[in-house]
Amino acid sequence: MIGVIAKLTIAAGKEAAFETAATALMGHVIANEPGVITYQLHKSKSDPQVYIFMEQYVDQQALDAHGKTDYFIAAQPVLSPLLAAMPDVQYFDSVE
């Protein structure tokens, strides 16, 4: 299993637009990707501009497939202008 934490800092005043677009993306991922175990958006309690996607994939193939879906690719030009900084994406192997 592969874990991913994607930390996103959103430009001030763009939080609602980000949540709308990110929630739509999350719905597509959950509905269409059987190799995704978890794909959940969380908002920081201490900084309203910071969000993380907590993601788990069954394997590298599922993670690779996620990044190639039409809806993920289409979401990038919508989400990118809402960011205040480059995403901080970290990858993890499960410890079993």
C-alpha positions as CSV (number, residue, x, y, z in Angstrom):
1,M,0.0,0.0,0.0
2,I,1.2,3.5,-0.8
3,G,0.2,6.6,1.2
4,V,0.3,10.2,-0.1
5,I,-0.1,13.4,1.8
6,A,-0.6,16.4,-0.4
7,K,-0.4,19.7,1.5
8,L,-2.0,22.6,-0.4
9,T,-1.9,26.3,0.7
10,I,-4.8,28.2,-0.9
11,A,-4.7,31.9,-1.8
12,A,-6.7,34.1,0.6
13,G,-10.3,34.4,-0.5
14,K,-10.1,31.4,-2.8
15,E,-11.0,28.7,-0.2
16,A,-14.6,28.3,-1.3
17,A,-13.7,27.9,-4.9
18,F,-11.0,25.4,-4.0
19,E,-13.3,23.3,-1.8
20,T,-15.9,23.2,-4.6
21,A,-13.3,22.0,-7.2
22,A,-11.5,19.6,-4.8
23,T,-14.7,18.1,-3.6
24,A,-15.8,17.4,-7.2
25,L,-12.4,15.8,-7.9
26,M,-12.7,13.7,-4.7
27,G,-16.1,12.4,-5.9
28,H,-14.7,11.3,-9.2
29,V,-11.8,9.5,-7.6
30,I,-13.9,7.7,-5.1
31,A,-16.5,6.7,-7.7
32,N,-14.1,5.6,-10.5
33,E,-10.8,4.3,-9.0
34,P,-11.0,0.9,-7.3
35,G,-7.3,1.0,-6.5
36,V,-7.9,4.0,-4.2
37,I,-8.5,3.1,-0.6
38,T,-8.7,6.6,0.8
39,Y,-8.9,10.0,-0.9
40,Q,-10.0,12.5,1.6
41,L,-9.7,16.3,1.9
42,H,-9.0,17.9,5.3
43,K,-8.8,21.6,6.3
44,S,-6.4,22.8,8.9
45,K,-7.9,23.9,12.2
46,S,-5.1,26.4,12.8
47,D,-4.7,27.9,9.3
48,P,-7.8,28.2,7.1
49,Q,-5.7,28.4,4.0
50,V,-4.0,25.0,4.5
51,Y,-5.6,21.7,3.3
52,I,-4.3,18.2,2.9
53,F,-5.4,15.4,0.8
54,M,-4.8,12.1,2.6
55,E,-4.6,9.3,0.0
56,Q,-4.0,5.6,0.1
57,Y,-3.5,3.4,-3.0
58,V,-3.4,-0.4,-3.2
59,D,-0.1,-0.2,-5.2
60,Q,2.0,1.9,-7.5
61,Q,-0.1,1.0,-10.5
62,A,-3.2,2.5,-8.9
63,L,-1.2,5.7,-7.9
64,D,0.1,6.0,-11.5
65,A,-3.4,5.5,-13.0
66,H,-4.8,8.2,-10.7
67,G,-2.6,10.9,-12.2
68,K,-3.6,9.9,-15.7
69,T,-7.4,10.1,-15.3
70,D,-9.2,12.6,-17.5
71,Y,-10.8,14.3,-14.4
72,F,-7.5,14.6,-12.5
73,I,-5.9,16.2,-15.5
74,A,-8.9,18.5,-16.1
75,A,-8.8,19.6,-12.4
76,Q,-5.3,20.9,-12.6
77,P,-6.0,24.2,-14.5
78,V,-8.9,24.8,-12.2
79,L,-7.1,24.2,-9.0
80,S,-3.6,25.6,-9.8
81,P,-4.7,29.3,-9.9
82,L,-6.2,28.9,-6.5
83,L,-2.9,27.9,-4.9
84,A,-0.8,30.4,-2.9
85,A,2.3,28.1,-3.1
86,M,3.5,24.9,-4.8
87,P,1.9,21.8,-3.3
88,D,4.0,19.8,-0.8
89,V,3.5,16.1,-1.8
90,Q,5.0,13.3,0.2
91,Y,4.9,9.6,-0.5
92,F,4.9,6.8,2.0
93,D,5.2,3.0,2.0
94,S,3.0,1.2,4.5
95,V,4.6,-0.6,7.4
96,E,3.1,-4.0,7.8
